[in-house]
Amino acid sequence: MGRHTPVEPPASSWAFPSARSADEHGVVGVGADVDPGTLLAAYRRGLFPMPMEAGGPMAWWSPDPRGVLDPGGMRISRSLRRSMDRFEVRVDTAFDDKVLKIGKRLVTKIFNAGKFVLSQEAERHPISNELDRAFIAELAGVVKQASEAYDEFEFAKALMATEQFFWGSFTDTFLELSK
């Protein structure tokens, strides 16, 4: 396995304001692209991209460390309703060590995958390699499956589809073949 030195991507043409300028919802700005240089510039300022609504414009967020659940429009599935007595709501509670270990593994894998991707220098061109096209088609299927699961508040299904793709197809297969 060769070592890759991260390469700084071309600078973004976008200028991001301070994370402290976020509005009451945490939005700092709307628009821009998600090229590697733009993402790095945003991350370095503590900003994260997420569309304001499905298919809507990209917003740049500076999340306040809080979680807000609005149960008003939430549809609770029959399986969730049956399992609700097994859950409790807590504030400022440490995660179980097993959960932290899983999270650490995921963050490390994402970091290493990102470092590898950013270390690649290549011109942009249409995707013509059969392996790349198959990978993109599988990714599109995962996005569709996870989006449908989210729309139905089936978060475990969305997570499972995403994790299977990330661990199996992306990191263990595609990145390894790309090295």
N, C-alpha and C positions, 0 to 999 in steps of 0.2 A: 504494500500500500504506500504510494508516494505521498510526500508531504506537499501541501499547497500553502503558499503564502497569500493571505488576503490581498486583493488589489482594490484600491480605492476606486469606486466607479466614477464616471463623469459627474461633475457637480450639477446640482439641480438648478434649473432656471427659476425656481420658485423661492421666495423669501418667506419664512414663517415667522409669525409674531411670537412673543413670549408666551409660555404656557400659562402665565398668570393673567393673561388677557382673555381667558375663557369666559364665555357667558354663563348664566346660571345653570345651563344644561351641560356645561363642559366643552362646548364647541368653540374652537379657536378660529376656524376658517372653513370655507367650502370651495372645492375645486382642486386643481392640480392633478398631476399624474401619479402613478405609483412605480415609477422607475427606481432602480436601486439607489441612485444618488438622492432622489427625493425622499425615499423612505429613510435613508440614513440621516439626512438633514432633519427630518421630522423627529425621529427617535432621539437624536442628540438633544433636542429641545423638550423631550418628554411628551411628544404628540404621537397619536396613533390614528391610522385611517380606519374609517368604517362608514359605509353609506348611511345617510339619514333615514332612508327607507329602501325597501327592496327595489332594485333597479334605479334608485335615485342617485343624486349627485354624491360624490365622495366628500365626507366631512372629516375634519381633523380635530381630534378630541384630546383634551387634557383631563383625564378622569380624576375626580376627587376621590380619595379612598373611601368610597361608600357603595353600598348596594341598595338599590331601590326596586322593589317588586310592586307592580300595580296589578293586583288580582282582578280588577274590574272586568277586563275583557278576556280573562283566561278561561279556557274550557278544560275542565279536569276530566281526564279519561277515567273509565271505569276501573282500570288496573291501578291507577294512581289513587283513586278514592278508596279502594280496598286496602292499599298499603299505607295510608296516611297515619295510622296509629303507630307506625314504626319510626316516624320522623319527629324531630323536635327542632325548634328554632332557637339558635343561640347567638350571642354577641360576644366578641372578643374571646373566642375559645380556640385553643391550639388544635391543629389537625393531628390526627393519629400519625405516629411515626411511619406506618406503612403507606399512608396516603402521601406523606412528604417524600418518601423514597420514590414512589411512582412519579410524582411531579418533578423531582430532581432529574430522574432519568429522561423524562419528556423534554424538559428545558435543555438539558445537555445535548440531546439528539437534535433538537431544533437549532440550537446554537451551532453545532458542528455542521449540520446540513446548510445553514445559512452562510457560514464561513466558506464552505466549499463552493457554493453557488456564486458568492461574491468574488471568489478567487479566479473565476473563469473569465477569460477575455475572448470574446467572439463577436463578430458582426451580427447584427440582427438580420434575419432572412426568413422567408416562409418555411414553415415546418414541412420538410420533405422526407425525412428519415422515417421508415415504417415503424420503428420502435418508438420514436417520439410521438408519432400520430396516434399509436395505440395507447400510449401513456396519457395523452391529452384527452382522448375519447373516454378512457377510464375515469380520469379526473372529472370530466363533465358529468358522467353518470353519478359519481359520488356527490358532487355539488347538488345535483337534482334530488338525489335520495335524501341527503341531509337537510336540504331546504324543505322538502315535503314533511320530513319528520319534525322539524322545528315548527312548521305551520300547524301541526297537530299536537304540539307541546309534548312530543315524544323525544325528549332530550337524550335519553339513553341510546335510542336507535341512531340519532344523529351522531353522537359521540362514537358509537361502535363503528359506524361506516367510515367516519373520518379517521379514527385510529387505525383501523385495518388498512386503509389506503396509505396512511402516513408510514406506518411501521413496515408493512409488507411490500407494497408496490413502490413507494417513493424512496425510503431510506435503504431498505434491504435489497431492492432490485435495481431501480432506475439509477440512483446515485452510484451504486457499486459498478454498474455497467458503464457509467459515464466517466469513471476515474481513469 
